[in-house]
Amino acid sequence: MNNISKLSVLLLALMMSTAAVADEVYDFDVDGIYYKILENGDEVSVTYKTYYYSSHTEHYISDYTGDVVIPATVTFNGKTFRVTEIGDHAFYQRVSVTSVTIPSSIDVIRYDAFGYCTGLTRVNITDLAAWCDLNCMNIFPFYCPYHLFLNGEEITDLVIPEGITSIRNAAFSQCLGLASVTIGNSVTTIGTNAFEDCTALTSVSIGNSVTEIGDVAFEGCTSLANVTLGNSVKTIGHYAFAGCTSLPSIDIPNSVTIIGVVAFAGCTGLKNAIIGNSVTSIGTRAFEGCQGLTRINIPNSVTEIGIMAFYGCSELTSVSIGNSVTTIGKEAFMNCSLIETVTCQATTPPAWGDLSMFMTNVYNHAPLHVPSDTERDYMADSGWGQFLTIIGDADEVNPGGDDDYMKCDVNGDGEVNIADVNKVIEAILKH
């Protein structure tokens, strides 16, 4: 055997021996749970047993199964440690784990701690305030949808009590049992992915202290039919309510200044959207695919309408744009072929991202209403000039604004008619 062949055999043997070696990563185990002592020496992280790498794949090995109960403290060799973390990959691919009890001492669930735990359906907690303050490294901390139990009782109608100031990222994401959420008046922020994919959630009431609704906070809550936003909300984050297909109406309060990217995109059941008069920016694709919207009024506070903001709102018939808009992104109203009238209150024609803001049939058949004495400016504009009919009567066409009109839509069906009158009469008779 030549030297090259001998070297190859030695390398292969080394690789095979390395792949076969499993490194222990825990410091001690008690009652079937493995622990790693943290740097401060007084706290521990729940971890896996061994690790090895082979065939370009990492393997995290442990023997967790069934109902796992994590204690708040653990004693080893005469010393008591506080259990504060569930570490990276601690239960990774433990498909036989069916439930886990997490004490209030845990303040972080690290990356992929429960990755691919496809059998995990129940999570037990004892302290709601501690749970709301938990730091989760994954958007879906338990990988699969699960049911959350507080002191043995499943949480279905969640009430965040006074004293809790924030709901951390992913705190309730994929929580299957949630039917309603009421957020108390001490909460100021709702974190990223906080309630994402809570598919049974039907009602959300957000208290008046909340100033920020985080990105993806309620995305994919497909049963959500009623949302009440408090009067202190300033920011509705990116994707915040995207894909809430059962949501029929939304009243964005006057406190809101920013509607994030894709904030309400894919809300196919949305028929009525009232935009508060402090909003300055409507994000890219903010209302894309809201097929039930029939009219939209963009208030005078708005300066920018994002790219594809109302793209694919296929039932939209009326568009009113306030007097402060300076920029409208490309394709903002494309695939909205039923638009019958467009009103723009701006005395200077807003700039377009490109020339494809509306459909060709809209340019040809829908009249554009603009402020008096500005018709020539609009006609001379390369974008707005595509409208065949431009009329200088904007103030007469929309004296009260669509918001005033739509606030009369009592039953939230996107129309103002005798059904709304009957709804008011019914309410009066009940009282």
Stockholm file with secondary structure:
# STOCKHOLM 1.0

chainA/1-431         MNNISKLSVLLLALMMSTAAVADEVYDFDVDGIYYKILENGDEVSVTYKTYYYSSHTEHYISDYTGDVVIPATVTFNGKTFRVTEIGDHAFYQRVSVTSVTIPSSIDVIRYDAFGYCTGLTRVNITDLAAWCDLNCMNIFPFYCPYHLFLNGEEITDLVIPEGITSIRNAAFSQCLGLASVTIGNSVTTIGTNAFEDCTALTSVSIGNSVTEIGDVAFEGCTSLANVTLGNSVKTIGHYAFAGCTSLPSIDIPNSVTIIGVVAFAGCTGLKNAIIGNSVTSIGTRAFEGCQGLTRINIPNSVTEIGIMAFYGCSELTSVSIGNSVTTIGKEAFMNCSLIETVTCQATTPPAWGDLSMFMTNVYNHAPLHVPSDTERDYMADSGWGQFLTIIGDADEVNPGGDDDYMKCDVNGDGEVNIADVNKVIEAILKH
#=GR chainA/1-431 SS CCHHHHHHHHHHHHHHHHHHCCEECCSEEETTEEEEECTTSSEEEEECSEEEEETTEEEEECCCCEEEECCSEEEETTEEEEEEEECTTTTTTCTTEEEEECCTTCCEECTTTTTTCTTCCEEEESCHHHHHTCEESSSSTTSSCBEEEETTEECSEEEECTTCCEECTTSSTTBTTCCEEEECTTCCEECTTTTTTCTTCCEEEECTTCCEECTTTTTTCTTCCEEECCTTCCEECTTTTTTCTTCCEEECCTTCCEECTTSSTTCTTCCEEECCTTCCEECTTTTTTCTTCCEEEECTTCCEECTTTTTTCTTCCEEEECTTCCEECTTTTTTCTTCCEEEECCSSCCEESSSCSSCHHHHHHSCEECCTTCHHHHHHSTTGGGCSCEESCHHHHSSSHHHHHHTTCTTCSSCCSHHHHHHHHHHHHHC
#=GC SS_cons         CCHHHHHHHHHHHHHHHHHHCCEECCSEEETTEEEEECTTSSEEEEECSEEEEETTEEEEECCCCEEEECCSEEEETTEEEEEEEECTTTTTTCTTEEEEECCTTCCEECTTTTTTCTTCCEEEESCHHHHHTCEESSSSTTSSCBEEEETTEECSEEEECTTCCEECTTSSTTBTTCCEEEECTTCCEECTTTTTTCTTCCEEEECTTCCEECTTTTTTCTTCCEEECCTTCCEECTTTTTTCTTCCEEECCTTCCEECTTSSTTCTTCCEEECCTTCCEECTTTTTTCTTCCEEEECTTCCEECTTTTTTCTTCCEEEECTTCCEECTTTTTTCTTCCEEEECCSSCCEESSSCSSCHHHHHHSCEECCTTCHHHHHHSTTGGGCSCEESCHHHHSSSHHHHHHTTCTTCSSCCSHHHHHHHHHHHHHC
//
